[in-house]
Amino acid sequence: MNSDFWRGKRVFLTGHTGFKGGWLSLWLQSMGAEVHGYALKPSTKVNIFEVAKVDGGMANSIFADIRAADRLSQAMQLAKPEIVFHLAAQPLVRHSYVQPAETYEINVMGTVHLLEAVRAMPSVKAVVNVTTDKCYENREWAWGYRESEAMGGYDPYSSSKGCAELVTAAYRRSFLEQVGVALASARAGNVIGGGDWAEDRLIPDFLRALDAGAALKVRSPQATRPWQHVLEPLSGYLRLAECLYTQGSPFAEAWNFGPNDEDARPVSWIVGRLAGMRKDVKWLYDETSQPHEAHFLKLDSSKAKKRLDWEARWRLQTALQKTLEWHEAWRNGENMQAVTLGQIAQYQTDGEVR
């Protein structure tokens, strides 16, 4: 990471109260960036934003809805950013079955509002719109999806992110490239790490069961996902933003930031490893009927490796261990901002995959 690049840069970050947004905000702050956040208040009672005091070193932290176009535009006018990261989203597949209209409003029209605000802000030079690996039309292939594959999505969440990708491409070609704003999208895998308390996610569900001394109910044990520590895609977003800022249009396109092929593992493998690391955990298969979710999903990150010189550093075993260490530190009442920054610093110094 080129920490010197970020010193003094004005950054507008949507979704800074969320799991990935909290980690990214602290990382940017640690490198000396001037971070302006725009997001709803944290959605869970316990959350990384409050636990790790994410807003402690931010220039501004605004609680507002991405669907409020005027409020969003005002916030961007106040920040006058050079670089924009768009992470605000409705991020859960199962919730999208319950609230499909809300999911599309946030993930599609929220992206439109963000890009409209960018159009009105001449200070912006680079934008990274974070979507998901689930934006692809899933054909249950055994190989990884490349950036040129068709957008799609069975469930409302996945298709809303496919729509957000199409919006991004349209705004890039129709408006932003003509005025020198480099806009890219970033697609990552199933992200894990300390500080995630979301519902209906495997690792948070495991940790809740562990804390409560209850049995973990595991759905879709054979579903395979590209698991990775949260710092892996964030390092890709940061590297991409730097290239967009310094070199512009050659990098204004879609990018995958997934783990190594060996770390695309089934849910049952993850549960088995976690159970081996924490002997007191109990688990069982949830055999009740579940909403449709993709069975097999993997990303091909060859382009990022070749053109951005980016590569995942922490193997899945290390990612699981770091997640458990963070959670244990929280349970022990440690300074979680320091713990989070410590893991970021360690990640930056780990020059080889391990």
C-alpha positions in Angstrom: 0.0 0.0 0.0 1.2 3.5 -0.9 0.3 5.2 2.4 2.0 8.5 1.2 -0.6 8.8 -1.6 -3.5 9.0 0.9 -2.0 11.6 3.2 -4.3 14.7 3.0 -6.6 13.2 0.4 -10.2 14.2 0.8 -12.3 11.1 0.7 -16.1 10.7 0.7 -17.2 7.3 2.0 -20.8 6.0 2.0 -21.6 3.2 4.3 -18.9 4.1 6.9 -21.1 2.8 9.8 -21.2 -0.8 8.3 -18.7 -3.7 8.7 -16.6 -3.1 5.6 -17.0 0.7 5.8 -15.8 0.8 9.4 -12.6 -1.1 8.5 -12.0 1.1 5.4 -12.6 4.3 7.3 -10.0 3.4 10.0 -7.5 2.3 7.4 -7.9 5.6 5.5 -7.6 7.6 8.8 -4.4 5.6 9.7 -2.8 6.8 6.4 -3.7 10.4 7.0 -6.7 10.8 4.7 -9.5 13.3 5.5 -12.5 11.1 5.7 -16.1 12.3 5.3 -18.7 9.6 6.0 -22.3 9.3 4.9 -24.5 6.5 6.1 -27.5 5.4 8.2 -26.9 4.8 11.9 -25.5 1.3 12.6 -28.1 -1.4 11.9 -27.1 -3.7 14.8 -27.1 -3.1 18.6 -23.4 -4.0 18.8 -21.4 -2.8 15.8 -17.8 -2.0 14.7 -18.6 1.7 14.2 -19.2 2.2 18.0 -17.0 -0.5 19.3 -13.9 0.6 17.4 -14.8 4.4 17.6 -14.6 4.7 13.9 -15.7 8.3 13.8 -12.9 9.4 16.3 -10.6 10.7 13.5 -13.1 11.5 10.8 -13.5 14.9 9.4 -17.2 14.5 9.3 -19.8 11.7 10.0 -23.3 12.3 8.7 -26.2 9.9 9.5 -28.5 10.1 6.5 -30.2 7.8 3.9 -28.6 7.2 0.5 -32.1 7.5 -0.9 -32.2 11.2 0.2 -30.7 12.7 -3.0 -30.7 16.3 -1.8 -29.1 15.4 1.6 -26.5 13.3 -0.2 -25.7 16.1 -2.6 -25.4 18.6 0.3 -23.0 16.3 2.1 -20.8 15.9 -0.9 -20.7 19.6 -1.5 -19.6 20.1 2.1 -16.8 17.5 1.8 -15.5 18.5 -1.7 -13.9 15.1 -2.1 -11.2 14.0 -4.5 -12.0 10.3 -4.1 -15.4 8.6 -3.5 -16.0 5.1 -2.2 -19.6 3.9 -2.4 -20.3 1.1 0.1 -23.8 2.0 1.4 -26.1 -0.8 0.5 -28.8 -3.3 1.6 -26.3 -6.1 1.8 -28.2 -9.3 2.7 -29.7 -11.9 0.3 -32.3 -13.2 2.7 -33.5 -9.7 3.7 -34.0 -8.9 0.0 -36.7 -11.6 -0.1 -38.5 -9.9 2.7 -38.0 -6.3 1.5 -37.4 -6.4 -2.3 -38.6 -2.9 -3.1 -36.4 -1.4 -0.4 -33.4 -3.4 -1.7 -33.8 -2.0 -5.2 -34.4 1.5 -3.9 -31.1 1.4 -1.9 -28.9 -0.5 -4.2 -30.0 0.8 -7.5 -31.4 4.3 -6.9 -28.9 4.9 -4.2 -26.2 4.4 -6.7 -27.9 6.8 -9.1 -28.2 9.4 -6.4 -24.5 9.0 -5.6 -23.4 9.3 -9.2 -25.6 12.4 -9.7 -23.9 14.0 -6.7 -20.6 13.2 -8.2 -21.6 14.8 -11.5 -22.3 18.1 -9.6 -18.9 18.0 -7.8 -15.9 19.2 -9.9 -13.4 18.2 -7.2 -14.0 14.4 -7.7 -11.4 12.6 -9.8 -11.9 8.9 -8.8 -14.9 6.8 -7.8 -15.0 3.2 -6.7 -18.5 1.7 -6.5 -18.5 -1.5 -4.4 -20.9 -4.2 -5.6 -20.6 -7.9 -5.0 -19.6 -11.2 -6.5 -23.3 -12.1 -6.7 -23.9 -9.6 -9.5 -23.1 -12.2 -12.1 -25.7 -14.4 -13.8 -24.9 -17.5 -11.8 -24.6 -20.7 -13.9 -23.1 -22.9 -11.2 -19.9 -23.1 -13.0 -16.9 -24.8 -11.4 -14.5 -22.0 -12.6 -14.4 -18.3 -11.5 -16.4 -15.6 -13.1 -14.5 -12.9 -15.0 -15.4 -9.3 -15.2 -16.7 -9.7 -18.8 -19.4 -12.2 -17.7 -23.1 -11.2 -17.9 -24.8 -9.5 -15.1 -27.8 -11.2 -13.5 -29.1 -12.5 -10.2 -31.8 -14.9 -9.1 -32.8 -13.0 -5.8 -33.6 -9.3 -5.4 -30.2 -8.6 -3.7 -28.1 -10.1 -6.4 -30.1 -8.6 -9.3 -30.1 -5.2 -7.6 -26.3 -5.3 -7.6 -26.2 -6.4 -11.2 -28.4 -3.4 -11.9 -26.0 -1.2 -10.0 -23.2 -2.4 -12.2 -25.2 -1.5 -15.3 -25.9 2.0 -13.8 -22.2 2.4 -13.2 -21.3 1.5 -16.7 -23.9 3.9 -18.2 -22.8 6.8 -16.0 -19.2 6.2 -16.9 -19.8 6.2 -20.6 -22.6 8.8 -20.8 -21.3 11.4 -18.3 -18.2 11.0 -16.3 -15.4 10.0 -18.6 -16.1 13.1 -20.7 -15.3 15.3 -17.7 -12.3 13.4 -16.5 -13.9 11.4 -13.6 -12.6 7.8 -13.5 -15.4 5.5 -12.3 -14.8 1.8 -11.5 -16.8 -1.0 -9.9 -15.4 -3.6 -7.5 -16.7 -7.1 -6.8 -15.5 -9.1 -3.8 -16.3 -12.4 -2.3 -17.8 -13.5 1.0 -16.0 -11.2 3.4 -15.2 -12.1 7.0 -13.5 -10.5 9.9 -13.9 -9.0 13.3 -16.7 -6.6 13.9 -19.5 -8.1 11.8 -22.7 -8.7 13.7 -25.1 -8.9 10.8 -27.9 -11.4 10.7 -27.9 -14.5 8.4 -24.2 -14.6 7.9 -22.2 -17.7 8.8 -19.4 -16.3 10.9 -21.5 -13.8 12.9 -24.0 -16.6 13.5 -21.2 -18.9 14.6 -19.8 -16.2 17.1 -23.3 -15.5 18.5 -23.8 -19.2 19.1 -20.4 -19.5 20.7 -21.1 -16.6 23.0 -24.5 -17.9 24.0 -23.3 -21.5 24.4 -26.0 -22.5 21.8 -25.9 -24.8 18.8 -25.2 -23.2 15.5 -27.8 -24.0 12.8 -26.0 -24.4 9.5 -28.0 -24.0 6.2 -26.8 -25.0 2.8 -23.7 -26.9 4.1 -22.5 -27.7 0.5 -22.8 -24.1 -0.8 -19.3 -23.0 -1.9 -18.2 -19.4 -1.6 -15.0 -17.3 -2.2 -14.2 -16.6 1.5 -11.7 -13.8 2.3 -10.7 -11.5 5.1 -12.2 -8.0 4.9 -8.8 -6.4 4.5 -8.2 -8.3 1.2 -10.9 -6.5 -0.9 -10.3 -3.2 0.9 -6.7 -3.3 -0.1 -7.9 -3.8 -3.7 -10.3 -0.9 -3.5 -7.5 1.4 -2.2 -5.1 0.2 -4.9 -7.8 0.7 -7.6 -8.7 4.2 -6.3 -5.0 5.2 -6.4 -4.7 4.0 -10.0 -8.0 5.8 -11.0 -6.7 9.0 -9.4 -3.2 8.9 -10.9 -3.8 7.2 -14.3 -7.5 7.7 -15.0 -9.6 6.0 -17.7 -7.4 2.9 -18.3 -8.6 1.6 -14.9 -12.2 2.9 -15.1 -13.9 -0.5 -15.5 -15.1 -3.5 -13.4 -12.7 -5.4 -11.2 -12.8 -8.7 -9.2 -11.1 -8.9 -5.8 -11.5 -12.6 -4.8 -9.4 -15.0 -2.8 -7.1 -17.7 -4.2 -8.9 -20.6 -5.8 -8.1 -22.9 -2.8 -10.1 -20.6 -0.5 -13.4 -21.1 -2.3 -14.7 -23.5 0.2 -18.1 -25.1 1.1 -19.9 -23.9 4.2 -19.3 -27.3 5.9 -15.5 -26.8 5.5 -15.7 -23.5 7.3 -17.8 -24.8 10.1 -15.5 -27.8 10.5 -12.4 -25.5 10.8 -14.1 -23.2 13.2 -15.2 -26.2 15.4 -11.7 -27.4 15.4 -10.4 -24.0 16.5 -13.0 -23.7 19.2 -13.8 -27.1 20.8 -16.8 -25.9 22.8 -18.9 -25.1 19.7 -21.9 -27.2 18.8 -23.6 -27.2 15.4 -26.3 -29.0 13.4 -27.8 -28.7 10.0 -30.9 -26.6 9.5 -33.1 -28.8 7.4 -36.0 -26.4 7.1 -36.9 -25.0 3.7 -34.7 -22.0 2.7 -35.0 -19.3 0.1 -32.9 -19.9 -3.1 -29.2 -19.0 -2.9 -26.5 -19.9 -5.4 -24.8 -23.2 -4.7 -21.4 -22.5 -6.3 -19.7 -19.1 -6.7 -16.1 -18.3 -7.4 -14.2 -15.2 -8.8 -11.4 -15.0 -11.2 -9.1 -12.1 -10.1 -6.5 -12.5 -12.8 -7.0 -9.0 -14.1 -6.4 -7.4 -10.7 -3.3 -9.5 -10.1 -1.8 -8.6 -13.5 -2.8 -4.9 -13.9 -3.0 -3.7 -10.3 -0.3 -6.0 -8.8 -2.9 -7.0 -6.2 -3.0 -10.4 -4.6 -4.8 -11.8 -1.5 -2.3 -12.1 1.3 -4.1 -14.0 4.1 -5.1 -17.5 3.4 -8.5 -18.6 4.7 -7.1 -20.3 7.8 -5.4 -17.0 8.7 -8.5 -15.1 8.0 -10.5 -17.3 10.3 -7.9 -17.0 13.1 -7.8 -13.2 12.8 -11.6 -13.1 13.0 -11.6 -15.1 16.2 -8.8 -13.1 17.7 -10.6 -9.8 17.1 -13.8 -11.2 18.6 -12.0 -12.5 21.7 -10.3 -9.2 22.2 -13.8 -7.5 22.1 -15.1 -10.0 24.7 -12.1 -9.3 26.9 -12.9 -5.5 26.8 -9.8 -4.5 24.9 -9.4 -1.2 23.0 -11.0 -2.3 19.7 -9.8 0.6 17.6 -6.2 -0.3 18.6 -6.9 -4.0 17.8 -8.4 -3.1 14.4 -5.5 -0.8 13.5 -3.1 -3.5 14.7 -4.5 -6.0 12.3 -4.4 -3.5 9.5 -0.8 -2.8 10.2 0.1 -6.5 10.4 -1.7 -7.0 7.0 0.3 -4.2 5.4 3.6 -5.7 6.7 2.8 -9.3 5.5 4.4 -9.1 2.1 3.9 -12.8 1.3 0.8 -15.0 1.2 0.3 -16.9 4.4 
